[in-house]
Amino acid sequence: MKAAMEQILVIDNLVEVLSITGRILEHVGYQVFGASVADEGIHTYRRERVSLVISDLKMPQKDGLDVI
């Protein structure tokens, strides 16, 4: 039986950061969810069973501390 892939949520308003971070994490074996705004990240967190959230602290509207 194959072990379930760990899931990570990355939240950052910079698309380049989401893309690069996601590619690196996927390359080393993680399933990655990306969100470009805090509310989208919160919604994804509630919907998916992620093991880790990586969030930018300074974003428009809500920041990374609001996500916590």
C-alpha positions in Angstrom: 0.0 0.0 0.0 1.4 3.4 -1.0 1.6 6.1 1.7 -0.5 9.2 1.2 1.3 12.2 -0.2 1.7 15.0 2.3 -0.1 18.2 1.4 1.1 21.7 1.8 -0.7 25.0 1.3 1.3 28.0 0.1 -0.3 31.4 0.4 1.4 34.4 -1.3 0.1 37.3 -3.3 3.1 37.1 -5.7 2.3 34.6 -8.4 6.0 34.0 -9.0 6.6 33.0 -5.4 3.6 30.6 -5.6 4.9 29.1 -8.8 8.5 28.6 -7.7 7.7 27.4 -4.2 5.1 25.0 -5.6 7.4 23.5 -8.2 10.2 23.0 -5.6 7.8 21.3 -3.1 6.2 19.1 -5.8 9.7 18.1 -7.0 10.5 16.7 -3.6 7.3 14.8 -3.3 4.6 17.0 -1.8 1.1 17.8 -3.1 0.8 21.6 -3.2 -2.2 23.9 -3.0 -1.6 27.5 -3.8 -3.6 30.6 -2.9 -2.9 34.2 -3.9 -5.1 35.9 -1.3 -5.7 35.1 2.4 -9.4 34.3 2.1 -8.7 31.8 -0.7 -6.1 30.2 1.5 -8.4 30.0 4.4 -11.1 28.4 2.3 -8.6 25.8 0.9 -7.3 25.0 4.4 -10.8 24.3 5.6 -11.5 22.1 2.5 -8.3 20.1 2.3 -6.4 18.2 4.9 -3.0 19.9 4.6 -0.1 19.1 6.8 1.6 22.5 6.6 0.7 26.1 5.7 3.4 28.4 4.4 2.1 32.0 4.2 3.4 35.4 3.2 3.1 37.8 6.1 2.5 41.0 4.1 -0.4 40.7 1.7 -3.1 43.1 0.6 -6.4 43.0 2.5 -5.5 40.3 5.0 -2.0 39.4 6.0 -0.4 36.1 7.1 -1.2 36.7 10.7 -4.9 36.9 9.8 -4.6 33.5 8.3 -3.4 32.0 11.6 
